[in-house]
Amino acid sequence: MWITENDRLTRTFEFNNFIEALQFVNNIGEIAENKKHHPDILLRDYKFVDISLTTHDNGNKITEKDLELAQLIDAFYSL
Protein backbone atom coordinates (compact mmCIF):
# COMPACT_ATOMS: atom_id res chain seq x y z
CA MET A 1 0.00 0.00 0.00
CA TRP A 2 1.30 3.43 -0.93
CA ILE A 3 1.53 6.04 1.83
CA THR A 4 1.34 9.78 1.26
CA GLU A 5 4.02 11.48 3.32
CA ASN A 6 5.65 14.90 2.93
CA ASP A 7 4.32 15.40 -0.61
CA ARG A 8 5.59 11.96 -1.63
CA LEU A 9 4.07 8.58 -2.32
CA THR A 10 6.12 5.89 -0.60
CA ARG A 11 5.96 2.13 -0.43
CA THR A 12 8.18 -0.69 0.75
CA PHE A 13 8.31 -3.94 -1.22
CA GLU A 14 9.66 -7.16 0.29
CA PHE A 15 11.31 -10.01 -1.62
CA ASN A 16 12.66 -13.45 -0.78
CA ASN A 17 16.28 -12.54 -1.44
CA PHE A 18 18.71 -9.96 -2.80
CA ILE A 19 18.54 -11.18 -6.41
CA GLU A 20 14.76 -10.79 -6.57
CA ALA A 21 14.96 -7.33 -5.01
CA LEU A 22 17.69 -6.25 -7.43
CA GLN A 23 15.77 -7.56 -10.45
CA PHE A 24 12.73 -5.59 -9.28
CA VAL A 25 14.82 -2.42 -8.99
CA ASN A 26 16.20 -2.91 -12.50
CA ASN A 27 12.74 -3.53 -13.94
CA ILE A 28 11.31 -0.48 -12.19
CA GLY A 29 14.22 1.51 -13.61
CA GLU A 30 13.20 0.49 -17.13
CA ILE A 31 9.56 1.39 -16.51
CA ALA A 32 10.57 4.76 -15.06
CA GLU A 33 12.89 5.50 -17.97
CA ASN A 34 10.15 4.70 -20.47
CA LYS A 35 7.79 7.05 -18.63
CA LYS A 36 10.53 9.69 -18.21
CA HIS A 37 9.58 9.89 -14.53
CA HIS A 38 12.17 8.67 -12.06
CA PRO A 39 11.51 7.56 -8.48
CA ASP A 40 13.90 7.53 -5.57
CA ILE A 41 14.78 3.88 -4.95
CA LEU A 42 16.55 2.33 -1.96
CA LEU A 43 17.44 -1.37 -1.75
CA ARG A 44 18.10 -2.14 1.92
CA ASP A 45 18.62 -5.09 4.23
CA TYR A 46 19.15 -7.28 1.14
CA LYS A 47 15.45 -7.86 0.41
CA PHE A 48 13.53 -4.61 0.91
CA VAL A 49 13.00 -1.98 -1.77
CA ASP A 50 11.74 1.45 -0.73
CA ILE A 51 10.28 3.58 -3.51
CA SER A 52 9.42 7.25 -3.19
CA LEU A 53 7.53 9.18 -5.86
CA THR A 54 7.19 12.93 -6.27
CA THR A 55 7.27 15.24 -9.26
CA HIS A 56 10.50 17.19 -8.93
CA ASP A 57 9.76 19.64 -11.72
CA ASN A 58 6.43 20.53 -10.10
CA GLY A 59 7.79 21.73 -6.77
CA ASN A 60 8.06 18.22 -5.32
CA LYS A 61 4.32 17.66 -5.28
CA ILE A 62 2.40 14.48 -6.01
CA THR A 63 0.95 14.63 -9.51
CA GLU A 64 -0.80 12.34 -11.95
CA LYS A 65 2.65 11.17 -13.12
CA ASP A 66 3.33 9.76 -9.65
CA LEU A 67 -0.05 8.04 -9.40
CA GLU A 68 0.39 6.48 -12.84
CA LEU A 69 3.89 5.23 -12.06
CA ALA A 70 2.71 3.82 -8.72
CA GLN A 71 0.02 1.84 -10.56
CA LEU A 72 2.55 0.48 -13.04
CA ILE A 73 4.90 -0.53 -10.22
CA ASP A 74 2.06 -2.26 -8.38
CA ALA A 75 1.04 -4.11 -11.54
CA PHE A 76 4.61 -5.29 -12.09
CA TYR A 77 5.03 -6.35 -8.44
CA SER A 78 1.90 -8.48 -8.56
CA LEU A 79 3.14 -10.53 -11.55
Biopython code that builds the backbone (N, CA, C, O; Angstrom):
import numpy as np
from Bio.PDB.StructureBuilder import StructureBuilder

atoms = [
    (1, "MET", "N", (0.838, -1.169, 0.000)),
    (1, "MET", "CA", (0.000, 0.000, 0.000)),
    (1, "MET", "C", (0.897, 1.252, 0.000)),
    (1, "MET", "O", (1.860, 1.347, 0.760)),
    (2, "TRP", "N", (0.561, 2.173, -0.846)),
    (2, "TRP", "CA", (1.295, 3.433, -0.929)),
    (2, "TRP", "C", (0.843, 4.358, 0.193)),
    (2, "TRP", "O", (-0.339, 4.412, 0.532)),
    (3, "ILE", "N", (1.790, 5.079, 0.758)),
    (3, "ILE", "CA", (1.526, 6.043, 1.828)),
    (3, "ILE", "C", (1.876, 7.427, 1.315)),
    (3, "ILE", "O", (2.908, 7.610, 0.671)),
    (4, "THR", "N", (1.031, 8.392, 1.594)),
    (4, "THR", "CA", (1.337, 9.783, 1.258)),
    (4, "THR", "C", (2.014, 10.408, 2.468)),
    (4, "THR", "O", (1.481, 10.399, 3.578)),
    (5, "GLU", "N", (3.213, 10.956, 2.223)),
    (5, "GLU", "CA", (4.019, 11.481, 3.318)),
    (5, "GLU", "C", (4.923, 12.583, 2.781)),
    (5, "GLU", "O", (5.716, 12.349, 1.869)),
    (6, "ASN", "N", (4.807, 13.779, 3.342)),
    (6, "ASN", "CA", (5.654, 14.899, 2.934)),
    (6, "ASN", "C", (5.648, 15.123, 1.424)),
    (6, "ASN", "O", (6.709, 15.232, 0.808)),
    (7, "ASP", "N", (4.468, 15.189, 0.830)),
    (7, "ASP", "CA", (4.320, 15.403, -0.614)),
    (7, "ASP", "C", (5.011, 14.333, -1.439)),
    (7, "ASP", "O", (5.528, 14.612, -2.521)),
    (8, "ARG", "N", (5.021, 13.107, -0.929)),
    (8, "ARG", "CA", (5.593, 11.961, -1.632)),
    (8, "ARG", "C", (4.686, 10.759, -1.459)),
    (8, "ARG", "O", (4.014, 10.615, -0.437)),
    (9, "LEU", "N", (4.672, 9.901, -2.462)),
    (9, "LEU", "CA", (4.075, 8.582, -2.323)),
    (9, "LEU", "C", (5.208, 7.627, -2.007)),
    (9, "LEU", "O", (6.218, 7.618, -2.710)),
    (10, "THR", "N", (5.064, 6.827, -0.967)),
    (10, "THR", "CA", (6.119, 5.886, -0.601)),
    (10, "THR", "C", (5.531, 4.496, -0.386)),
    (10, "THR", "O", (4.380, 4.335, 0.019)),
    (11, "ARG", "N", (6.353, 3.513, -0.668)),
    (11, "ARG", "CA", (5.960, 2.127, -0.433)),
    (11, "ARG", "C", (7.202, 1.275, -0.285)),
    (11, "ARG", "O", (8.215, 1.512, -0.943)),
    (12, "THR", "N", (7.118, 0.290, 0.578)),
    (12, "THR", "CA", (8.180, -0.695, 0.747)),
    (12, "THR", "C", (7.713, -2.028, 0.180)),
    (12, "THR", "O", (6.609, -2.488, 0.468)),
    (13, "PHE", "N", (8.565, -2.638, -0.628)),
    (13, "PHE", "CA", (8.313, -3.941, -1.221)),
    (13, "PHE", "C", (9.287, -4.940, -0.613)),
    (13, "PHE", "O", (10.463, -4.630, -0.428)),
    (14, "GLU", "N", (8.803, -6.133, -0.302)),
    (14, "GLU", "CA", (9.656, -7.163, 0.287)),
    (14, "GLU", "C", (9.793, -8.342, -0.671)),
    (14, "GLU", "O", (8.832, -8.747, -1.325)),
    (15, "PHE", "N", (11.007, -8.881, -0.737)),
    (15, "PHE", "CA", (11.308, -10.005, -1.618)),
    (15, "PHE", "C", (11.934, -11.134, -0.826)),
    (15, "PHE", "O", (12.280, -10.961, 0.343)),
    (16, "ASN", "N", (12.079, -12.284, -1.452)),
    (16, "ASN", "CA", (12.656, -13.451, -0.779)),
    (16, "ASN", "C", (14.161, -13.343, -0.594)),
    (16, "ASN", "O", (14.722, -13.909, 0.344)),
    (17, "ASN", "N", (14.821, -12.601, -1.510)),
    (17, "ASN", "CA", (16.277, -12.537, -1.444)),
    (17, "ASN", "C", (16.784, -11.309, -2.214)),
    (17, "ASN", "O", (16.007, -10.575, -2.825)),
    (18, "PHE", "N", (18.073, -11.114, -2.169)),
    (18, "PHE", "CA", (18.707, -9.963, -2.801)),
    (18, "PHE", "C", (18.511, -9.961, -4.315)),
    (18, "PHE", "O", (18.227, -8.916, -4.899)),
    (19, "ILE", "N", (18.656, -11.109, -4.948)),
    (19, "ILE", "CA", (18.543, -11.185, -6.414)),
    (19, "ILE", "C", (17.156, -10.732, -6.870)),
    (19, "ILE", "O", (17.041, -9.956, -7.819)),
    (20, "GLU", "N", (16.114, -11.207, -6.209)),
    (20, "GLU", "CA", (14.758, -10.794, -6.570)),
    (20, "GLU", "C", (14.572, -9.281, -6.383)),
    (20, "GLU", "O", (13.980, -8.608, -7.226)),
    (21, "ALA", "N", (15.084, -8.769, -5.278)),
    (21, "ALA", "CA", (14.965, -7.331, -5.010)),
    (21, "ALA", "C", (15.705, -6.522, -6.068)),
    (21, "ALA", "O", (15.195, -5.510, -6.550)),
    (22, "LEU", "N", (16.898, -6.964, -6.428)),
    (22, "LEU", "CA", (17.694, -6.253, -7.433)),
    (22, "LEU", "C", (17.028, -6.313, -8.810)),
    (22, "LEU", "O", (17.023, -5.319, -9.535)),
    (23, "GLN", "N", (16.478, -7.442, -9.167)),
    (23, "GLN", "CA", (15.767, -7.556, -10.445)),
    (23, "GLN", "C", (14.570, -6.610, -10.478)),
    (23, "GLN", "O", (14.301, -5.984, -11.504)),
    (24, "PHE", "N", (13.856, -6.506, -9.372)),
    (24, "PHE", "CA", (12.726, -5.590, -9.283)),
    (24, "PHE", "C", (13.189, -4.152, -9.494)),
    (24, "PHE", "O", (12.569, -3.398, -10.244)),
    (25, "VAL", "N", (14.278, -3.776, -8.833)),
    (25, "VAL", "CA", (14.822, -2.423, -8.991)),
    (25, "VAL", "C", (15.168, -2.157, -10.451)),
    (25, "VAL", "O", (14.830, -1.099, -10.982)),
    (26, "ASN", "N", (15.825, -3.087, -11.095)),
    (26, "ASN", "CA", (16.199, -2.907, -12.499)),
    (26, "ASN", "C", (14.972, -2.793, -13.399)),
    (26, "ASN", "O", (14.951, -1.975, -14.319)),
    (27, "ASN", "N", (13.964, -3.599, -13.143)),
    (27, "ASN", "CA", (12.740, -3.528, -13.942)),
    (27, "ASN", "C", (11.998, -2.219, -13.716)),
    (27, "ASN", "O", (11.472, -1.635, -14.663)),
    (28, "ILE", "N", (11.951, -1.760, -12.490)),
    (28, "ILE", "CA", (11.308, -0.476, -12.192)),
    (28, "ILE", "C", (12.091, 0.647, -12.874)),
    (28, "ILE", "O", (11.502, 1.614, -13.356)),
    (29, "GLY", "N", (13.391, 0.521, -12.911)),
    (29, "GLY", "CA", (14.217, 1.512, -13.606)),
    (29, "GLY", "C", (13.846, 1.613, -15.079)),
    (29, "GLY", "O", (13.784, 2.713, -15.629)),
    (30, "GLU", "N", (13.603, 0.486, -15.716)),
    (30, "GLU", "CA", (13.198, 0.493, -17.131)),
    (30, "GLU", "C", (11.830, 1.140, -17.315)),
    (30, "GLU", "O", (11.632, 1.940, -18.230)),
    (31, "ILE", "N", (10.894, 0.792, -16.447)),
    (31, "ILE", "CA", (9.557, 1.390, -16.513)),
    (31, "ILE", "C", (9.657, 2.902, -16.338)),
    (31, "ILE", "O", (9.052, 3.663, -17.094)),
    (32, "ALA", "N", (10.419, 3.331, -15.342)),
    (32, "ALA", "CA", (10.572, 4.762, -15.064)),
    (32, "ALA", "C", (11.223, 5.486, -16.235)),
    (32, "ALA", "O", (10.814, 6.592, -16.588)),
    (33, "GLU", "N", (12.217, 4.877, -16.828)),
    (33, "GLU", "CA", (12.893, 5.497, -17.965)),
    (33, "GLU", "C", (11.934, 5.644, -19.146)),
    (33, "GLU", "O", (11.925, 6.674, -19.821)),
    (34, "ASN", "N", (11.132, 4.616, -19.390)),
    (34, "ASN", "CA", (10.149, 4.696, -20.474)),
    (34, "ASN", "C", (9.122, 5.795, -20.231)),
    (34, "ASN", "O", (8.665, 6.435, -21.178)),
    (35, "LYS", "N", (8.761, 6.016, -18.984)),
    (35, "LYS", "CA", (7.788, 7.051, -18.632)),
    (35, "LYS", "C", (8.446, 8.421, -18.443)),
    (35, "LYS", "O", (7.755, 9.429, -18.301)),
    (36, "LYS", "N", (9.769, 8.453, -18.441)),
    (36, "LYS", "CA", (10.525, 9.695, -18.210)),
    (36, "LYS", "C", (10.132, 10.332, -16.871)),
    (36, "LYS", "O", (10.009, 11.550, -16.746)),
    (37, "HIS", "N", (9.942, 9.458, -15.881)),
    (37, "HIS", "CA", (9.585, 9.894, -14.527)),
    (37, "HIS", "C", (10.301, 8.962, -13.562)),
    (37, "HIS", "O", (10.006, 7.767, -13.517)),
    (38, "HIS", "N", (11.230, 9.495, -12.796)),
    (38, "HIS", "CA", (12.170, 8.665, -12.063)),
    (38, "HIS", "C", (11.951, 8.744, -10.549)),
    (38, "HIS", "O", (12.002, 9.826, -9.964)),
    (39, "PRO", "N", (11.709, 7.599, -9.925)),
    (39, "PRO", "CA", (11.505, 7.560, -8.483)),
    (39, "PRO", "C", (12.834, 7.535, -7.731)),
    (39, "PRO", "O", (13.888, 7.277, -8.313)),
    (40, "ASP", "N", (12.767, 7.801, -6.455)),
    (40, "ASP", "CA", (13.900, 7.530, -5.573)),
    (40, "ASP", "C", (13.741, 6.075, -5.142)),
    (40, "ASP", "O", (12.661, 5.656, -4.725)),
    (41, "ILE", "N", (14.830, 5.308, -5.246)),
    (41, "ILE", "CA", (14.783, 3.876, -4.945)),
    (41, "ILE", "C", (15.910, 3.542, -3.967)),
    (41, "ILE", "O", (17.055, 3.956, -4.148)),
    (42, "LEU", "N", (15.557, 2.785, -2.930)),
    (42, "LEU", "CA", (16.545, 2.330, -1.955)),
    (42, "LEU", "C", (16.370, 0.828, -1.770)),
    (42, "LEU", "O", (15.288, 0.372, -1.401)),
    (43, "LEU", "N", (17.427, 0.056, -2.023)),
    (43, "LEU", "CA", (17.445, -1.373, -1.745)),
    (43, "LEU", "C", (18.180, -1.522, -0.421)),
    (43, "LEU", "O", (19.349, -1.153, -0.310)),
    (44, "ARG", "N", (17.493, -2.065, 0.584)),
    (44, "ARG", "CA", (18.100, -2.139, 1.922)),
    (44, "ARG", "C", (17.877, -3.503, 2.551)),
    (44, "ARG", "O", (16.950, -4.228, 2.190)),
    (45, "ASP", "N", (18.727, -3.831, 3.481)),
    (45, "ASP", "CA", (18.625, -5.089, 4.230)),
    (45, "ASP", "C", (18.427, -6.288, 3.308)),
    (45, "ASP", "O", (17.713, -7.231, 3.652)),
    (46, "TYR", "N", (19.035, -6.251, 2.186)),
    (46, "TYR", "CA", (19.149, -7.281, 1.144)),
    (46, "TYR", "C", (17.853, -7.688, 0.465)),
    (46, "TYR", "O", (17.906, -8.285, -0.610)),
    (47, "LYS", "N", (16.678, -7.392, 1.047)),
    (47, "LYS", "CA", (15.446, -7.861, 0.410)),
    (47, "LYS", "C", (14.292, -6.863, 0.437)),
    (47, "LYS", "O", (13.169, -7.199, 0.060)),
    (48, "PHE", "N", (14.563, -5.650, 0.877)),
    (48, "PHE", "CA", (13.527, -4.614, 0.912)),
    (48, "PHE", "C", (13.857, -3.517, -0.091)),
    (48, "PHE", "O", (15.003, -3.083, -0.200)),
    (49, "VAL", "N", (12.835, -3.074, -0.823)),
    (49, "VAL", "CA", (13.001, -1.981, -1.771)),
    (49, "VAL", "C", (12.014, -0.881, -1.379)),
    (49, "VAL", "O", (10.800, -1.088, -1.376)),
    (50, "ASP", "N", (12.556, 0.285, -1.051)),
    (50, "ASP", "CA", (11.742, 1.451, -0.727)),
    (50, "ASP", "C", (11.678, 2.344, -1.961)),
    (50, "ASP", "O", (12.704, 2.700, -2.540)),
    (51, "ILE", "N", (10.459, 2.700, -2.354)),
    (51, "ILE", "CA", (10.281, 3.579, -3.505)),
    (51, "ILE", "C", (9.535, 4.816, -3.045)),
    (51, "ILE", "O", (8.559, 4.741, -2.298)),
    (52, "SER", "N", (10.022, 5.957, -3.511)),
    (52, "SER", "CA", (9.420, 7.248, -3.185)),
    (52, "SER", "C", (9.162, 7.998, -4.486)),
    (52, "SER", "O", (10.054, 8.141, -5.323)),
    (53, "LEU", "N", (7.927, 8.476, -4.644)),
    (53, "LEU", "CA", (7.533, 9.181, -5.864)),
    (53, "LEU", "C", (7.102, 10.606, -5.546)),
    (53, "LEU", "O", (6.313, 10.838, -4.630)),
    (54, "THR", "N", (7.620, 11.544, -6.301)),
    (54, "THR", "CA", (7.190, 12.928, -6.272)),
    (54, "THR", "C", (7.576, 13.531, -7.614)),
    (54, "THR", "O", (8.457, 13.011, -8.299)),
    (55, "THR", "N", (6.933, 14.608, -7.987)),
    (55, "THR", "CA", (7.268, 15.245, -9.262)),
    (55, "THR", "C", (8.195, 16.419, -8.978)),
    (55, "THR", "O", (7.766, 17.480, -8.526)),
    (56, "HIS", "N", (9.470, 16.201, -9.254)),
    (56, "HIS", "CA", (10.501, 17.186, -8.935)),
    (56, "HIS", "C", (10.305, 18.502, -9.677)),
    (56, "HIS", "O", (10.532, 19.576, -9.121)),
    (57, "ASP", "N", (9.883, 18.410, -10.935)),
    (57, "ASP", "CA", (9.756, 19.643, -11.719)),
    (57, "ASP", "C", (8.417, 20.353, -11.478)),
    (57, "ASP", "O", (8.074, 21.307, -12.176)),
    (58, "ASN", "N", (7.674, 19.874, -10.487)),
    (58, "ASN", "CA", (6.429, 20.535, -10.102)),
    (58, "ASN", "C", (6.474, 20.895, -8.615)),
    (58, "ASN", "O", (5.469, 20.802, -7.910)),
    (59, "GLY", "N", (7.644, 21.303, -8.159)),
    (59, "GLY", "CA", (7.790, 21.727, -6.770)),
    (59, "GLY", "C", (7.703, 20.598, -5.766)),
    (59, "GLY", "O", (7.283, 20.802, -4.627)),
    (60, "ASN", "N", (8.104, 19.390, -6.192)),
    (60, "ASN", "CA", (8.064, 18.217, -5.318)),
    (60, "ASN", "C", (6.674, 17.967, -4.754)),
    (60, "ASN", "O", (6.500, 17.785, -3.549)),
    (61, "LYS", "N", (5.706, 17.962, -5.629)),
    (61, "LYS", "CA", (4.316, 17.663, -5.276)),
    (61, "LYS", "C", (3.907, 16.364, -5.958)),
    (61, "LYS", "O", (4.469, 15.992, -6.988)),
    (62, "ILE", "N", (2.934, 15.683, -5.387)),
    (62, "ILE", "CA", (2.398, 14.481, -6.007)),
    (62, "ILE", "C", (1.489, 14.899, -7.160)),
    (62, "ILE", "O", (0.588, 15.722, -6.998)),
    (63, "THR", "N", (1.748, 14.313, -8.324)),
    (63, "THR", "CA", (0.955, 14.627, -9.508)),
    (63, "THR", "C", (0.437, 13.331, -10.129)),
    (63, "THR", "O", (0.693, 12.235, -9.630)),
    (64, "GLU", "N", (-0.282, 13.483, -11.209)),
    (64, "GLU", "CA", (-0.800, 12.340, -11.951)),
    (64, "GLU", "C", (0.330, 11.417, -12.410)),
    (64, "GLU", "O", (0.147, 10.202, -12.485)),
    (65, "LYS", "N", (1.496, 11.990, -12.716)),
    (65, "LYS", "CA", (2.652, 11.171, -13.116)),
    (65, "LYS", "C", (3.009, 10.169, -12.017)),
    (65, "LYS", "O", (3.300, 9.007, -12.298)),
    (66, "ASP", "N", (2.983, 10.627, -10.776)),
    (66, "ASP", "CA", (3.332, 9.760, -9.648)),
    (66, "ASP", "C", (2.296, 8.656, -9.467)),
    (66, "ASP", "O", (2.645, 7.497, -9.247)),
    (67, "LEU", "N", (1.023, 9.024, -9.560)),
    (67, "LEU", "CA", (-0.053, 8.045, -9.403)),
    (67, "LEU", "C", (0.006, 6.988, -10.500)),
    (67, "LEU", "O", (-0.197, 5.802, -10.239)),
    (68, "GLU", "N", (0.284, 7.418, -11.717)),
    (68, "GLU", "CA", (0.388, 6.483, -12.837)),
    (68, "GLU", "C", (1.571, 5.538, -12.654)),
    (68, "GLU", "O", (1.442, 4.332, -12.865)),
    (69, "LEU", "N", (2.720, 6.080, -12.262)),
    (69, "LEU", "CA", (3.894, 5.230, -12.062)),
    (69, "LEU", "C", (3.667, 4.265, -10.905)),
    (69, "LEU", "O", (4.085, 3.110, -10.984)),
    (70, "ALA", "N", (3.021, 4.708, -9.841)),
    (70, "ALA", "CA", (2.707, 3.821, -8.715)),
    (70, "ALA", "C", (1.842, 2.647, -9.183)),
    (70, "ALA", "O", (2.067, 1.512, -8.764)),
    (71, "GLN", "N", (0.869, 2.907, -10.034)),
    (71, "GLN", "CA", (0.016, 1.838, -10.559)),
    (71, "GLN", "C", (0.819, 0.852, -11.404)),
    (71, "GLN", "O", (0.615, -0.358, -11.314)),
    (72, "LEU", "N", (1.719, 1.366, -12.214)),
    (72, "LEU", "CA", (2.555, 0.485, -13.042)),
    (72, "LEU", "C", (3.472, -0.377, -12.181)),
    (72, "LEU", "O", (3.666, -1.560, -12.459)),
    (73, "ILE", "N", (4.032, 0.221, -11.138)),
    (73, "ILE", "CA", (4.903, -0.533, -10.225)),
    (73, "ILE", "C", (4.105, -1.616, -9.513)),
    (73, "ILE", "O", (4.561, -2.753, -9.393)),
    (74, "ASP", "N", (2.912, -1.261, -9.041)),
    (74, "ASP", "CA", (2.062, -2.261, -8.377)),
    (74, "ASP", "C", (1.724, -3.406, -9.321)),
    (74, "ASP", "O", (1.778, -4.571, -8.929)),
    (75, "ALA", "N", (1.379, -3.085, -10.551)),
    (75, "ALA", "CA", (1.038, -4.114, -11.537)),
    (75, "ALA", "C", (2.233, -5.041, -11.779)),
    (75, "ALA", "O", (2.067, -6.256, -11.893)),
    (76, "PHE", "N", (3.421, -4.473, -11.858)),
    (76, "PHE", "CA", (4.610, -5.291, -12.088)),
    (76, "PHE", "C", (4.893, -6.160, -10.871)),
    (76, "PHE", "O", (5.238, -7.332, -11.021)),
    (77, "TYR", "N", (4.755, -5.613, -9.674)),
    (77, "TYR", "CA", (5.029, -6.347, -8.441)),
    (77, "TYR", "C", (4.094, -7.544, -8.283)),
    (77, "TYR", "O", (4.490, -8.579, -7.747)),
    (78, "SER", "N", (2.870, -7.404, -8.744)),
    (78, "SER", "CA", (1.898, -8.482, -8.556)),
    (78, "SER", "C", (2.040, -9.618, -9.586)),
    (78, "SER", "O", (1.326, -10.618, -9.505)),
    (79, "LEU", "N", (2.948, -9.466, -10.542)),
    (79, "LEU", "CA", (3.136, -10.529, -11.546)),
    (79, "LEU", "C", (3.724, -11.799, -10.955)),
    (79, "LEU", "O", (3.938, -12.774, -11.674)),
]
sb = StructureBuilder()
sb.init_structure("model")
sb.init_model(0)
sb.init_chain("A")
sb.init_seg("    ")
for serial, (resi, resn, name, xyz) in enumerate(atoms, 1):
    if name == "N":
        sb.init_residue(resn, " ", resi, " ")
    sb.init_atom(name, np.array(xyz, "f"), 0.0, 1.0, " ", f" {name:<3s}", serial, name[0])
structure = sb.get_structure()
